């Protein structure tokens, strides 16, 4: 039987269903993602269908206002287990970097690629994301014969499984997510030295109040994505 929850403000009893409705959409999504189990069942299914070399592919930075979108492709050995590995967004920095080092040690092959802001503005973020993912797969030292891709399909000849919330369900995609996130976050901390007034080291180029305030005060840099509305709104007519 479900138990009611006591309201802190009024002392009233709140049913779990009502409490769930009171959460913001992002909070509900995060709660759902945390309930998912990241394992190797998709890798097993790919091998059961005949695949020998399975690669996980994911990206980070798709929603940022600044800098590149980054994709990673990772090939893990069959039966590989990395406790705690999951979607990089659910991990604190120290845990993400620790898991990234384990992935680097255990992986059979790793490749990371980025597509810059200028290209994103020219071809749009969706196509730039697919470009980064495709380039990462093509740079792998081993040629995969099956791809596990987070929510997308790529223009590549090998078999593919597109998995919604793949970075929370597939160990290979989660490994790619972690490596891409660690790489991009490090790039943002480096670029913070070049553009210190924007707070890149803290928000990593995403659309936070701090970032939007800096855009309002200083305008965009050459590495901002001018096709994104919060940036475009702060561009001068001759930019």
N, C-alpha and C positions, 0 to 999 in steps of 0.2 A: 504494500500500500504506500502511495506517495504521501509525504508529509508536507504540511503547509509551512511557509517561511514567514518569520516574524518581521514586519516592517520596522526599521529602526526609527523612522520619523514619527509614525503615528501609532505604533504598537499593534497594527492590524495584521491579520493573517493573510498572506498572499500565496495563492496556489502556484506550484511550479510552472504551470502553463502561462499564467499571467506574468510571472517573473521573466519568463523567456521572451514574452511579447514586449516587455519594457526595455530589453536590451537593444542597443543600436544594431543596424544591419552588420556593421563590421565586427561587433562583439559576438553576434550570433554566428557569423562565418568562422571567426577564430575558434569559438567553442566547438563547432562542427569539425574543423580541421584537426583539432587536438584529439578528437575521438577516433580519427582514422588510424589504422595500423600500417606502418611502413615496413614492408617485407620484400620477399623475393618471388612472390607467386607469379608476377608478370614475366619475370626472367625465366622461371620454370616453364611457363606456358609457351614462351618463345622457343625454348630449347626442345620442348616436346613436339613442336611443329617442324623441327628439323634445323633450327638455327644453331650455329656453333659459336659465333661471336656476337654478343648482345651489347649494345651501347645505349646508355641513358643520356638524354639531351634536355637541357633546360636553359633559361635565360633569366637575367635580372636587369633592372633599370628600365623596364618598359614604360613605367608611369612617371619617371623622373622628368624634371624640367631642364636639367643640365647634364651634359656629358654623354658618353656612349651607352648603348645597350650592349650587354655582354652575354655571350653564350658559352657554355662548356659542354663537352661531350666526354663521357667516361665509360671505359670498359672495365668491369670488375671480373675477377675470376669466378667460375661457377661455384655456387655454395658459399660465397663470401657473406660474412656477417659483420656488421659494424654497429654495436649497441648504441642507441641514442641518436642515430642518424635519421634525420627527417627534414622537412621543408626548412630551408635556411632562415626564413622569416620568423620561425617559431623558436629560434635559438639565440641566446645572448652571444655577444661577440667572442668571449673567451671559449665558449663551448663550440661555436662554429669554427674557430680557427684550430682548435684541438682536433675536431673531427676532420677538418680539411687536411691536416697533416697525416692522419691515419689513411684517408682516401688516397693521398699521394703515394704512401708507402705500399698500399695493397693493390692499387689499380694496375692493370696490364697496359693501359694506354690512357692518356689524358690530352685534351686539346682545348684551348680557350681562345675565343675570337671576339672582337668588338667592332661595332659599326658606329661611326662618329655622328655628332649632332648635325653636321652639314648634310650627310647622306640621309639621315632620318627626315630632315626637312624636305629633302628632294623627293624621296620615294615613299614616305609615310612610315610610321613606327611599326605597323604590322609587317610590311615587306622588309624593313630593316631587321626586325627580329628574326624572320625566316632566313634572311641573308646571313646573319651572325651564326645561327644554328647550323645552317648548311655548311658554312666555312669551317666551323669547329669539327663537324663530322669528317669533312674531307681532309682535315689536317691530322687525323688520328694515325698513329704509326701502324695500327692494325686496321684492316678494312672490315667493318661490321657487316653482318648479313641480316641483322634485325635491329631496328631502332625502337626504343621506347621514348616517346616524345611527350612533353607536358602540353597537352591540349592543342597541339598543332600537327599538321602533316607537312613534310618537306618534299621538294622536287628532287628526290633521289630515288634510284632504281630499286634499292633493297627493301625488304618487307618492313612495315612500320606498324606500331600500335600507338595510337593517340589516346592518352589517358587524362581525363579530367581530374584535377588535383593530383596529378602524377607525382609531384614532389612530396606528397604526403602518403603515397601508396607504394611506390617503387623505390627500392634501395639505389638502383642505378641513376634514376632521375634525381633523387635526393642528393646523391653524391655530386652530380653535375650542378645542382642548385647551390650547394655549399661552396664548391670551388669558384663558381661564377660570382657569388656574393662576396667572398673573401677578396677575390681579385678586384672587383669593382670598388668595394669599400676602401681598399688600399689606394686605388687610383684617386678616389675623392679626397682622401687625406693628403695625398701629394699635391693635388690641384688646389687644395685649400691654401697652400703656401703662395700660390700664384694669384689667387683671388680671395684674400683673407676677409673681405667685408661681407661675404655671402654666407658664411657659416657652413661651408660644404662638409667639414669634418664631422659635424653633428647630424645634419639631415641627409647627407649623401646625395644632394641634388634634387630631392623630392619636394613636393609642393606643401611646405609647412608655412605657418604664419611668419616665422622668422625669415624664410627664404623670400616670400612674397613682399615683405617689407623692404628687404634689401634690393629687390628688383625695382620697387617703387622709388627708392632713394638713389640708386646708382645706375639703373638701366641694365640691360642684359650684356653679358660678355660674349665673345666669339664662340664660346662653347655651349651657350644656351640654345635650346631648341625653339626657334622662333615660330615654328608652326603650331606650338602649344599655346593655348589661349592666355594663361597667366603671363607668359613671356611676351606674346604678341601685343598684349594690352599695354606693355611698358616700352615698346619700341618706338623710337621717333620716326617720323615719316620718311626720312632719308636713310634709315638703317637698312 
